[in-house]
Amino acid sequence: MAAFPSKPSTAFAVLLALYAGVLSAPPARCEEPPSELLLESEEIPVLDSEAPLSDSGAPLSDSGAPLSDSGAPLSDSGAPLFSIDSPLGDIEYELGRGLSLGDTGLHVGGFTTVEFDREDGEPGELELDGVNFLVLLKPNQYVSGFMELEVGDFFRWKTNESSVESNPVAKFERLYGDLTIGDPLTLRTGKFQTPVGRWNLVPAEPFVWTPIEPAFLEVAFDEHQTGTAALGTIHPFGGTLDYWVYGQVMDPLDASEDPDPADHSVGGRVQFGRSLEQWSIGSSFLATEIGGQWSYLGGLDAEFSIDRLLVTSEFTLQQGAIPDRDLWDVYVQGVFEVVPTFNLVGRYERLDFEGRDGDAHIGDFGIAWIPKPYLHFKASYRVTDKQTEEVRRGLSMSFSFIF
């Protein structure tokens, strides 16, 4: 394994100072971002997970009213669109939370996203990114299965062309089964999100704050793992400690081609936070093997709220023998709640490759508007001191509907 480079030492020191500040941050009143999936299906450590739940599973406000994903009490429109009494139990459908089939433990939902991107000097591109179907089967508290099936490439249209491209293709974004012993231990087998950092823990585009992701995620590691994992939650020192230990031990299922998919990998993550004080810190490790060559990634991350400001940061360092993966990256993102449904978003990122071109200072500035828990609109503009294959200046917008 190659020695860590000295270039990120300053950034690393700044991040350590930021994370130390997290521990001393005062209790916050900022609401949690809309990152909780409509189905209880993924390992997202939301900070308000200790809040009491309504009968429908939604968190309750202090007054006892159900809360939406954005933290606001649900109006009458948050009630089920329909409810049918059946021998299987109540069959209910609610926008943004899907269809529940009685007492079977089967829940079906999903989302779709329309995107518009225009790089500087290039024509605009309008695209239906895909329709994602989410299926959760949880017949009891011990055994569950989850599937996310994406039907993508419905259409793509460039503003300088008259024709529309359409080549629908279906693939499994996630497909796994869980055996839950209790909160401290769940055993998982299948295809799941790679638990590295903050951004990649959020399993779908509607539940992040910007329509374009931090640049390093395109090249640093595989978005998914196909293998086994052990994960769980314990509660030491008056807080919540989440952990993941995982490995890719089988051929990737419907793997992305960029970056080259790993043949094998092993990794782990820990995250500690205190929900009432609205902060958490985490650390990740991932070793990846491709064609007998290994690369090693380490990272630190933190998130905290102060009043209406939510701050998220990640620091990632990767070294090894796999070509084009030696890099370090740091980003700091702030989200300011102007009103309960409208947020200003800004992110600064520094991406630095070792031994090749592509280094860049990157800024993303935009808005996130969530008029209803099931409607998400985002727009941002990216600026950079250097345009590369991975980083381009331009406008990005997305509109998501959660069903």
N, C-alpha and C positions, 0 to 999 in steps of 0.2 A: 504494500500500500504506500502511495506517495505521501510525502510530508505535506501538512497543511501549508498553504501559501501565506506569506506575511501580508499581502495586500488587503485582505478583509479584516485585519486586526482592528482598525479604527471603527469600522462598522459594527464589529462584534462587541467592542467596548460600549458603543452607543446603545446597542440593543440590550446589553446587560444592565445599563443604567435605566433604560425604559422598563425592563421587567422588574427591577428593584422598586421602581416607582409604582408599579402595579400593586405590590404588596402593601404599600402605604397609602393607596388611594382611598378617599373617603367613600362612604356608602353612596350609591348612585341612584338617580331617579329615572335615568334613560331607559326606555323600553327596549326589550330584546329584538334583534332583527328578525325578519320573517324567514327563519331558516329551518323551522320544524316542518317536516313533511306531513301532508295531509293524512298519510297512513303511518302508523307507528312501526316504521320499517327499517330504520337505519341508525347507525351509531353516532348520531349527532349529539354532542354533550351540551344541550341548551342550558343556559345559566338559571332559568326559572323552573327547572325540572322538579323542584321541591314544592311548587305551588299546588294548592289543592285542586282537584279535578271535578268537573261536573259529571253528570251521568253519561254525557256524550264523550267524555274524555278530554274536553277542552279545559284549559286552566281557568280558574275563577278569579275575579277581581276581589278587592277588599269587601265590596258590597255583596258579593256572591253571584254577580252576573258573569256569564261565560265571557272569556277573552278571545278575540280574534288572533290570528298569527302575528299581527302587528302590535298586539298588546291592548287594543281598544275593545270595550265591551261589544259583543255582537248585538246587532239590532234584530228586529223581527225577521229580517231576510236571512239571518243566520240559522233559522229553524229549518228542519228538513223540507225539501220541496214536496216530497210525498212520503207517506208511511203506510205500509200495507200489513195488516195482521194476517199471518199465515201459520200453517202447522210448524214451520221452521222457526217461528218467532217473527218479530217486527222486521220487515224489509224496508229500509229507509235510504233515501238519497239526499245528500246535502252538497250544494256547490262548494267546491274547495276541499271537501272531505270524502267524496266518493259514495259508493253504494255499499251498504252493509246488508248481508244476507242472513238476517235472523240470528239464530244461535249456532250457526254452522262455523263461525269464526272466519268466514270468507269476506274480504273487503276488496272492492275494485274501484280504481280511480285513475287519474292521470293528468297530463298537462300537454299543452302545445305552445310553441313559441314561433312568432314571426320576427325575422331580423332584417335590418337594413344597415348596410355598411358602405361607406364611401371613403376610400383612401385618397389622400391628396394627389391630384393629378390623374386620377383614375375614374372610370365611370362608377356610378352607384350600383349596388347589387341588393335586390330584394329576394328573400329566401324564406320558405317555410321550413324551419330547421328540422322539424319532425313532430310526430305525435307519439307520446310516450304513455304506454299503458302500465299501470302499477297494480299488482295483484298480491295480496297478503292473505295467507291461510294460516290461522292460529286456532286450531281446535281446542287447545288447552294451554296451560301456563308453561308447559315444558317443551313442546314441539311446535315449530312454525316453519313456514316456507315463504320466500319472497321472490317475485319476478318483476323486472322492469324490461319490457319489450319496446324497443324504439323502431318506428317505421319512419325512415328519413328520406331526404332528397325528393320530397314531393314536387317542389318546383323551385327554380332559380331563374331570375330575370335580371339582366343587366340593362341599365338605362340607355345604353347606346345600341341595343339590339332589339329587333322586333319579335324574335322567337323566344319561347320559354323552354328551358331544359327541365325534364322530368324523368327521373329514374328511381322510383320508389324501391327501397331495400329495407328489409327487416333484420334486426340483430338484437341480441340480448345485451343490454347494458349491465344488468345485474341479475344473478340467478343463484340463490343459495338456500340452504336449509340450516336451521338453528336448533340446537338442543340446549335448553336453559336449565341449569342446575339451581340457579337463584341469581340475585343481583351480582354476587361476586364472580360468577362464572357462566359464560355462554360459549359453547363450541359451535363453530360455523364451518361449513364446507360449501364451496362453489365459487362464483365470481362476485367480487365485492369491491367497493372503493378502497384504494390504497390509503391507509390512515397515516398520512404525512402532512404535518402542518395544519392550517385552519381551512384554507380554501377547498382543498380536495376532500375534506370531510363532508362538505355540503353536496348532496348527491344530484342536484339538478339546477339548471340555469335559472328558473324562476326564484330560487331562494338565496341567490347571491346579490350583492349590491350594485354591480356594474355589468353591462352587457359584454364587456371584454375582460378576460382574466389576466392576472399577472403574467408577464412574458415568460418567466422561467418555467412555468408549468408545461409549456409546449415541448420542452427539451430535457427536463431534469429527470423525470421518472415516469413510469407507466401509471396511467390514471386508475387502472384496475389490477387486481390480483386474482388469479384462478388457483385456488388451493384451500388451505385450512387456516383457521384462526381461533385463538382463545381471547375473549374479551370480557370485561366485567367492570363493576363499580363497587367501591368500598367508601367508607366515610370516616377517615382519620382526622384528628385535629380540628374537629368542627367544620370540616369541609367535605368535598366530594373528589375522590380520586378515580379517574377512568384509566383503564389500561388496555392495550392491544398487543398481542404477540402473534405473528402470522408468517406464512411462507407460501411461495408458489411452488407446488410440487407436481403440477400437471400442465399439459399444454394449454396456452391461453385460449379462452373461449371468445370468439368474435373479436380478436385483438385489433387495436389501432395500429396503423403502420408508421406513425410518427409520434414519438421516437420508436426505433426498432424495439419490438416487444422482447421482454426478458425471457430467457429459457428457465431460469430459476431465481428465486429471491428469498430473503429472510429479513424480517424487520420487527420493529416494536415501537410503541408510543405510550407515553404517560401524560396525563393532564390533571392538574389539581386546581380547584377553584372553590370559591365561597359564594353561593347564590345570592345571599342577602346583601353582600357587599359588591356584587356585580363585577367580579374579576376572575380571571383564570390564566394560568401559565401552562405551557406544554413543551415537550421535547420529543423528537422523532429520530429514528435510525433506520436505514434501509441499505442492505447489501444486495447488489444486482449482478447476475451473471448472464453474459451473452457470448456464445461460442467459446467458452473456456476463459473469457476475460471478465474480471470483476471490477465493479465500481462501488464506492462507499459514500453514503450520504448521511449527514447529520444536520439537525435543525433545532432551533428554538422558536417559540411563538408565544404571543400574549394577546389578551383582549380585556378591555375594561371600559366602564362607562362612568362619565362624570356629568351629572344633570342630563342634558339632551345631546351630549356628544359621546359617540361610541368610537373607540380607537382599537384597531387591530394591526398586528405586526407579525411578520415572519422573517427569520434569517435562515438561509440554507447554504450549506457548503458541501460540494461533492468533488471527490478525487478518485482516480483509479485508472484502469487500463482500457476501458471502453471508449472508443473515439468520440469526440465532441461532447463528452459529458463532464469534463472538468470545468467547474464554474463555481461562483458564489453569487448570491443574490440577497437583497434585503428590500422589503417594502414596508411602508407605514401608511395605513388607510384610515381616514376619518369620515364619519357619517354624522351630520348634524340635522336633528329633527326640527324643521321650521314649524310645521304643524303636524298633528298626529299621522297624516297620510302622505306628507311630502317631505323629502329629505335631500339635502345637498351632500354630494359625495366627492371626495378628493383622495388621490393616492399617488405617492411618490415611490418609484422603484429604481434601484441601481442593479443592473445586470452586468456581470463581468465574467467573460470566458477566459480560460487559461490556454494559451497557445494558439488562439485563432481569433479572427475578427468577430465582432458582434457585440462588443461592450457598448452600453448605452445608459444614459439617464432618461427616465421615462416618467411622464406625468399624465394621469387620467383624471378628468374633471367632469362632473355631470350631476344628474338628478335621478332620484328613484321615487316614483309616485305609485302608491298602493291604495287606490280609492276603495277597493273591497279586498277582503282576504284572498279572493280567487282571481283578481285582476292586478297584474304587475306591469308597470311601464318604466323603462329605464333608457337613459340616453347619456352618452359621454363622448368627450373629444380627447384623443390621445396626442400628446406632444412629445418630442424626443430630440436630443441633440444629434442623433445619428440614426438614419434609416438602414435597417439590415433585413435579412431574410425573416427574422423572427419579430422584428419591431417596425411598424409602419405608422406614420401620422395619419389621422383621419377621424371620421365620425362613425359612431356605432349606436344603434338603437335596437330595442327589443320590446315586444309586447307578448306577455304570457297569459294564458287562460288556464286555470286549474279546475279540473272537472271531477 
